[in-house]
Amino acid sequence: MKDKQPVYIIGAGVSGLIAAYELEQAGHSPVILEQSESVGGRVKTLDEKGFPLDLGFQVLLSAYPLAKQYLDMDALELRKLESGALIYADGKSYRIGDPLRNLGVLIPTMLADIGSISDKLKILKLNQRLKNKSIAEIFETPESTTLEYLQDFGFSSKIIARFFKPFFAGIFLEPELRTSSRMFEFVYRMFGEGYATIPKAGIGAISEQLKTKLKNTEFRFNTEVKTVTSNHISLNSGEQLDHNGVILASNAASLVLGQEIPNIDWKSCMCIYFEVDQTNIPKETIALVSDAGKYSNNLYAYKDLKTGKKILSVTVLEYSEVSKDELIESVVAEVKQYTGAQRVNYIQHYDIVQALPDIHDLKMTMELDKTQVMESVYLAGDAQLNGSLNAAMEAGRIAAQALLSNS
Ligand SMILES: Cc1cc2nc3c(=O)[nH]c(=O)nc-3n(C[C@H](O)[C@H](O)[C@H](O)COP(=O)(O)OP(=O)(O)OC[C@H]3O[C@@H](n4cnc5c(N)ncnc54)[C@H](O)[C@@H]3O)c2cc1C
């Protein structure tokens, strides 16, 4: 009887979609239970006031091994971001980049007042070190904080404050760089090997593409799961489902009955979108605010394809002490000050409370049996490994393999 029940996946984020794909490949027809009304989880593009806006500014690193495995990159029509950044510091702006990819940035990079010549040579040394280090080695290296790692490498406090802090704060979504050095090395290596990209239709195109690859998966949207045991899934609606295996591709701690799964801490961010008349940010370039005491961390300007209007996204990391209206007012003033925009019209903001898992002992992958929390119940989701799209995919893949190996 039990064999007649489907395998369920809880959560239609990237991790759940990959788990479904792997189960389909093995002949299953899984059912995905998703509390919201669409796929994607943290990887969505929403239509707001006529503009497609990403639910938080984020990028797909084209070198992610799992992205290469599961995504049709050509079909995503990826916009490649320039390597490097525009840095605002002390009333000036500096353009920096990788001269090996874009010779035009060689002189501005060498002249940029963001660190000493010795710092810039150390960047080349770091590039070389990480080029020769495999991803497996990166995740086997003892962890320190990213800040300690940079200090130990010999970088000056100036280049840390003016470049590394704002750049990696925007990636790790925390300004102190207390995130694991493994994540720093991994992301740095991925940047070196490929590009930061955004699909032409927005980041949500990734989830939509993964959805279209699923041919035998049933989706039940607006379906919130309350609890899971080895035999049953209880929905918030009161409905009870018998199952033949469950993959929890969502924040699991509160769902699993009879097992102590540690709660995960999360890093938050606020992403605010504006329509602007102009900016001084070069095309496909991320701008960073390195001045202390500002709300804006990183800014990215692009042309909306449908309306032709210029959109600016601003990511804010520290905003718990301020009201939403005060924050938006301050960010508008910062946008005018830094980018030279005269007209800055607010469109929308997203306060993403659970943006990235705040975890230690980061992993690239894990053994199959480590994903199992009780009989027939397996954990997926980026929080199993590290906070990235690559990890979300790998965790979904591993959980599906673990379930299949036991069925
Ligand atoms: C602002 C921001 C910036 C980021 N930047 C980057 C970046 O630049 N590069 C990068 O690689 N990664 C980035 N990430 C991380 C990346 O988006 C995540 O690692 C990835 O999307 C996680 O996917 P997931 O499937 O594990 O989880 P989620 O996307 O969170 O999916 C979980 C799903 O489960 C559903 N769910 C939860 N509870 C229940 C329940 N009880 N019942 C039913 N359904 C439930 C949720 O609605 C959700 O759809 C960023 C994330 C954010 C938010």
The ligand as an SDF file (V2000), in Angstrom:
LIG
                    3D

 53 58  0  0  0  0  0  0  0  0999 V2000
   18.7940   38.6890   -1.4970 C   0  0  0  0  0  0  0  0  0  0  0  0
   19.4820   37.4030   -1.8170 C   0  0  0  0  0  0  0  0  0  0  0  0
   20.6630   37.4380   -2.5260 C   0  0  0  0  0  0  0  0  0  0  0  0
   21.2960   36.2540   -2.8670 C   0  0  0  0  0  0  0  0  0  0  0  0
   22.4000   36.3120   -3.6470 N   0  0  0  0  0  0  0  0  0  0  0  0
   22.8970   35.1720   -4.1700 C   0  0  0  0  0  0  0  0  0  0  0  0
   23.8970   35.2160   -5.1760 C   0  0  0  0  0  0  0  0  0  0  0  0
   24.2810   36.2940   -5.6320 O   0  0  0  0  0  0  0  0  0  0  0  0
   24.3920   34.0320   -5.6440 N   0  0  0  0  0  0  0  0  0  0  0  0
   23.9630   32.8230   -5.1590 C   0  0  0  0  0  0  0  0  0  0  0  0
   24.4520   31.7810   -5.6110 O   0  0  0  0  0  0  0  0  0  0  0  0
   22.9920   32.7530   -4.2210 N   0  0  0  0  0  0  0  0  0  0  0  0
   22.4490   33.8910   -3.7290 C   0  0  0  0  0  0  0  0  0  0  0  0
   21.4240   33.8300   -2.8240 N   0  0  0  0  0  0  0  0  0  0  0  0
   21.0710   32.5220   -2.2410 C   0  0  0  0  0  0  0  0  0  0  0  0
   20.1460   31.6740   -3.1160 C   0  0  0  0  0  0  0  0  0  0  0  0
   19.0580   32.4300   -3.5760 O   0  0  0  0  0  0  0  0  0  0  0  0
   19.6760   30.5180   -2.2450 C   0  0  0  0  0  0  0  0  0  0  0  0
   20.8090   29.7880   -1.8260 O   0  0  0  0  0  0  0  0  0  0  0  0
   18.7160   29.5400   -2.9390 C   0  0  0  0  0  0  0  0  0  0  0  0
   17.7060   30.2140   -3.6240 O   0  0  0  0  0  0  0  0  0  0  0  0
   18.1180   28.6040   -1.8860 C   0  0  0  0  0  0  0  0  0  0  0  0
   17.1900   27.7350   -2.4900 O   0  0  0  0  0  0  0  0  0  0  0  0
   16.4070   26.6740   -1.6020 P   0  0  0  0  0  0  0  0  0  0  0  0
   15.5620   25.9030   -2.5200 O   0  0  0  0  0  0  0  0  0  0  0  0
   17.3900   25.9580   -0.7460 O   0  0  0  0  0  0  0  0  0  0  0  0
   15.5150   27.5250   -0.5850 O   0  0  0  0  0  0  0  0  0  0  0  0
   14.2770   28.5080   -0.8640 P   0  0  0  0  0  0  0  0  0  0  0  0
   14.4630   29.2350   -2.1230 O   0  0  0  0  0  0  0  0  0  0  0  0
   14.1150   29.3070    0.3770 O   0  0  0  0  0  0  0  0  0  0  0  0
   13.0370   27.5290   -1.0510 O   0  0  0  0  0  0  0  0  0  0  0  0
   12.2920   27.0090    0.0110 C   0  0  0  0  0  0  0  0  0  0  0  0
   10.8440   26.8700   -0.4450 C   0  0  0  0  0  0  0  0  0  0  0  0
   10.1310   26.1710    0.5520 O   0  0  0  0  0  0  0  0  0  0  0  0
    8.8690   26.7900    0.7240 C   0  0  0  0  0  0  0  0  0  0  0  0
    8.4150   26.4400    2.0700 N   0  0  0  0  0  0  0  0  0  0  0  0
    8.9730   26.8180    3.2570 C   0  0  0  0  0  0  0  0  0  0  0  0
    8.2830   26.3010    4.2890 N   0  0  0  0  0  0  0  0  0  0  0  0
    7.2610   25.6010    3.7560 C   0  0  0  0  0  0  0  0  0  0  0  0
    6.1980   24.8460    4.3210 C   0  0  0  0  0  0  0  0  0  0  0  0
    6.0410   24.7050    5.6390 N   0  0  0  0  0  0  0  0  0  0  0  0
    5.3220   24.2360    3.4760 N   0  0  0  0  0  0  0  0  0  0  0  0
    5.4600   24.3570    2.1190 C   0  0  0  0  0  0  0  0  0  0  0  0
    6.4400   25.0810    1.5340 N   0  0  0  0  0  0  0  0  0  0  0  0
    7.3350   25.6820    2.3430 C   0  0  0  0  0  0  0  0  0  0  0  0
    9.1720   28.2550    0.5290 C   0  0  0  0  0  0  0  0  0  0  0  0
    7.9940   29.0010    0.2090 O   0  0  0  0  0  0  0  0  0  0  0  0
   10.1610   28.2240   -0.6200 C   0  0  0  0  0  0  0  0  0  0  0  0
    9.5340   28.2740   -1.8790 O   0  0  0  0  0  0  0  0  0  0  0  0
   20.7660   35.0000   -2.4510 C   0  0  0  0  0  0  0  0  0  0  0  0
   19.5790   34.9750   -1.7240 C   0  0  0  0  0  0  0  0  0  0  0  0
   18.9230   36.1560   -1.4290 C   0  0  0  0  0  0  0  0  0  0  0  0
   17.6130   36.0870   -0.7260 C   0  0  0  0  0  0  0  0  0  0  0  0
  1  2  1  0
  2  3  1  0
  2 52  2  0
  3  4  2  0
  4  5  1  0
  4 50  1  0
  5  6  2  0
  6  7  1  0
  6 13  1  0
  7  8  2  0
  7  9  1  0
  9 10  1  0
 10 11  2  0
 10 12  1  0
 12 13  2  0
 13 14  1  0
 14 15  1  0
 14 50  1  0
 15 16  1  0
 16 17  1  0
 16 18  1  0
 18 19  1  0
 18 20  1  0
 20 21  1  0
 20 22  1  0
 22 23  1  0
 23 24  1  0
 24 25  2  0
 24 26  1  0
 24 27  1  0
 27 28  1  0
 28 29  2  0
 28 30  1  0
 28 31  1  0
 31 32  1  0
 32 33  1  0
 33 34  1  0
 33 48  1  0
 34 35  1  0
 35 36  1  0
 35 46  1  0
 36 37  1  0
 36 45  1  0
 37 38  2  0
 38 39  1  0
 39 40  1  0
 39 45  2  0
 40 41  1  0
 40 42  2  0
 42 43  1  0
 43 44  2  0
 44 45  1  0
 46 47  1  0
 46 48  1  0
 48 49  1  0
 50 51  2  0
 51 52  1  0
 52 53  1  0
M  END
$$$$
